[in-house]
Every structure is written in structure tokens, then in C-alpha cells.
Amino acid sequence: MTAFPKPVLLIALLLPALLLAAGSAAQSKKGYSAIDVPDGGTIVGVVRFDGPTPVPRRLDVTTREDVCHRDPIHSEKLVVSSDRGVRWAVVSIKKITEGKPFPTYDGREDERPTLDQTGCVFTPHVAVVPKRQPLRILNNDGVLHNVHTWPRKNRSRNVAMPGGVKEMTLKFRRHERIRVTCDVHPWMEAWIVVAEHPYYAVSDADGEFTLTGVPPGTYTLRLWHETLGEAEQQITVKPKTESRVEFTLRQGA
């Protein structure tokens, strides 16, 4: 039997592990891949609140600008319907590596992800935008606003939008949740969710959400809400079939 030097033998023993680690790193770096999903299923869900329906807190509007006093402004940190549906919860599929492509908006600029400033309120309260894609920022108030982002992974922005500036765009390179404020109107607050894949949804006024074109398989759904925290739930998606899920959240859980 041929005797190999110890360094050669050590390399031979470690090579499979090194190759596996390199493959895993390459896959991690590669991230999400778009593929055809001809037999995709649909996830339909609802987010419920466990407890008495909270009354939204009316915010103290301190400015004298008439545009900020058109209607009473209430906090959107926890909005619950009469049927206990939770609004503004973000639901996404955890660690999905391939599936449908992000939507394209060529010639349909008005359909791009948008964060508006109207009535001295950010609308919507939670906006989802794909990473490296433009988020439209609008100012329909005709008064000075500024968009101040508070990221952990992306570059912070603090951009003034005088009344004559009706639109600008921002891009974010890394996926995360970013709080947004206006230094001119301190009650204004919203969230930008930078998505690494298309399977993100925000619950509506009834607490409902939908994810479409999901490749068949078993997944973990991740939920985040700014007041009620996070939750996870496993779900199996079958070809061309609707799968239903319900999250129940409570304060202080």
C-alpha cells in the first residue's frame, strides 16, 4: 500500500467538507433565482388579534399648516378591525431560494411601489419594495416634508421635499425593515420593507393577505408586526391549489 505524506492525507480528508462549504457559500451568495412556476399554488391567510379591540390613539398635530388638519390623524401602530383583523402585518416566505420573478413596471410607473405623503400622513403605513428597485416617494401636500430613513443595513437617507418637489425615488441594496419619519412633522411614521424575493404581502384592513404563484412545497411563513412582534407557521403548498393559514397575535406575547 502506498503511504501518503500526512499533509496530503489531511487535505484528502478535508476536501469533501471544504467543497460542501464552498457550495453552500455560493448558494447563499447567489440568493433568489427566478424560474417559471406553471403549477404554482396560492396562500390565503388572515391575521387575527387576541383580545379586546384597541381604539387607535389620536395623534397630536402641532403644525399650523391647514393641509395637516383636514382630518383627525390616528396612530397606525396597531389597527384592528371589528372582526379582529390586524392591519399592516408583513407576511413572507422564509428562506425561499427560487420562484416567480419580481413584477416589472415598464410603462406602468404608477403601479410601482410607492410611499405618498398626503394630509401629513405617510401612505401606506407599510410599503414593500424589492431590493435595488426604485421606491417612488410622493409629496401631494404642497408643503415641506422630509424623508428620514433609519436603516441598520442600508445607507441612511434624510432628504428634504419642499412643496414644489412632487416626486423622488430611493433604492435600497439590502433586505431589511426600515423605519421612516418626517422631521418637519414628528407624528409622521411609516415602514419600508426591502424584499429579497416576491413572496411578501401586507395584511389589509380586514387582516387578510395573499401570496400567489408559490412553487409546490413545504415552507415556513414569517410574520412581522411593529407592535405585536413576530410569529412563524409552517404551510404546505400543493400545485394549483389554495392553502389557507391563520395567525393569532396578542399584545405582550
N, C-alpha and C positions, 0 to 999 in steps of 0.2 A: 504494500500500500504506500502511495506517495505521501510524504509528510510535508504539509504546507507551513510556511512561516506563520507565527502567531498573528501578525498584523493582517495578513491575507485572510486567515481563518476568521478573524474578528469582523472584517469587512463583509465576508460572505454571510456570516450570521446576522449582521445588522442590516444588510441590503434590503430584504423584504420589508422590514419596518420603515426604513427610510423611503422606499418607493411608495408605500401606503400613505405615509405622512405627506409626501410631496403631492400625491394625487388629491388628498383631502384639502391641502392648502390651495391647490389650483382650482378645485371645485368651489372652495369658499371665495376665492378671489374672483372667479367667473361670475358668481351671483346668479341673477334670474335670467332665464332664457325663454324667449317667445317661441311657441310652437302652435301648430294647428290643433284645435280641440273640437273635432267633429261630433263627439259624443258627450260633450260637457253637461254636467248637471247644474242644478241651482240650489243655493242655500237660502232659505227664507227664515227669518228669525224675528224675535221681539225681545226687548229689554224691559223688565218689569221692576218696579220699586216695591220693596217690602217695608211697609209702614204707612202711617198717615200721610196723605198728600201734602207736601210742603207748599206754603204760599211764597211765590217769588218776592224777593225783597226789592222795594222801590229804591232806586239809586238817587243820590243827592247830586243834582245837576247844578253846578255852581257858576257856569258861564252866563253871560247876558245875551249871547247870540240867539236870535229868535229861532234859528234852524234847530237848535238843541231842545227847544221847548214845544215842539209840535205835538208830541205825545209823551205820556209818562214813560220813563225808561226803567226797566226792571232787570235785575241780575239774571244771567242765563247760566250761572254755575250749576244749578240744579233745577231743571224744568221737567215736571211730571204731569201727565195728562190725568183727566178724571178717571181713566181706566188703568191708572198706574203705569203707563208707558213712559219710559225715560228717554228724553231727547238728548242729542249731542253725544251719544256714546259711539266710540270708534271700534268697529269690529274688523279684524283682519285674519288671514290665514297665516299661521306661524310656520316659518321655515319652508315655504313652498319654493321650489327651485325652477319650475317651468310651468307654462300655461299660456293663456291668451296674451296677445300683445296689449300694450297700452293703447288707448284710443288716440287717433290723430285728429287734428283740428284744422287741417288745411282748408282755407276758405270759410271756416266757421269760427272765427275768432271769438264771437260772443258766447260760444259754448265752452271755451277754455276755463279751467279752474280760476275762480275769481273771488277776491275779498273786497267788498264795497264798504264805503264809509258814507252812510246816509242817515240823516236825523241824529248825527253824533253817536252812531252805533256801528260797530263792525258787523257786516252781514256777508256770509253766515257766521255764526259764532265759532264753528269749526270748519275749516277748509282743507281738503286733501289735494295735494299736488304731487305728481311724480318727481322724483329727484332729477335734477338737471333740466327740468322743463319749466317754462315760464309760468309764474303765477301773476295774473292781472290784478293790479291794485287800483281801485277806482276811488275818486272823490266826487260824489254827486251833491255835496253840501254847498260848494261855493265859498267855503271858509277854510282857514288854515288848519290842516291836520298834520300829524307826522306819524310815520310808521316805524315803531321801535320794536325790533325783534330781540328775543332773549334766548338764543340757542346755547347748546352745550357742545355740539359737534361742528356746526357751520359758522361762517363769519357773521358777526352781529351787524345789523343794519339799523341806522337811525336817520331816516330820510324825511325831510320836510315836504309837504304837499300843499303849497299855497292854493287859495281858492281858484286860481286860474289854471292849475295843473289838474287835469281831469283823469289822467291815467299814467301808470308806470308799470314796470314788471320787475319781479325778483326771481332769482333762481337759487336753488339750494343743492349742494353736491352730495350731502349725506342724509340718510333717512333718520328722522327723529321727530319728536313733538316740540313745537316752538311756540312759546307764549308771545303774544303781540299786544302792545299797548300804544296809547297816544299820549305823549307828554303834555299836549295842549289841553286835552280833555281827560283827566285822570280816571274817570269811571269807564272809559272805553277799553275793552279787553276781548281778545279772541285767541284762537289756537290755529296754527298751521301744522298739518300732519304731512311730513315729507315721506312719500311711499316708495318702497323698493320694488313693489310689484303691483299689478292692477287689482288685487283682491282685497280692497279696503272699502268699507261702507260706513256711513254715519247714520245713526238712527234718527227717524223723522219725529214729527210731533206726537205720533202715536207709539213711539218706541220701536217701530218696525225698520228692518233693513233687509237688503237682498244682495247676494253675490251670485253673478251669473258666469256661465262658461267655465265651470270648475272641472278640471280633469278628474275622472273617477279615482277614488282612493279614500284613505282614512287620514284625516287631518286634525290638528288642534286649532281651534278658534281662540284668538286672543281678543279680549275686550279691555278697553281703557275708557274711564270717565274721570274728568278732572276733579270731581268731588267724591265719587263713590269708589274710586280706585280701579283695580284690575281684577280680571277673572279669566279662566280658561275652561274650555269644554271640548271634548272630542266629538267628531262627527264623521260619518261615512257617507260619501257621495257616490251614487250609482249613475250609470250612463243615462243621460236624457231624463233624469228623474229629479223631482223636487224633494229636498230633505229639509226638515223643519227643526228648529232649535229655539230654546227659550233660556234667557239669562235672568236671574233674580238677584237684585242687589239691595243692600241696605246700608244706611249710614253707620260709620264706625265699625264696619265688619273687618 
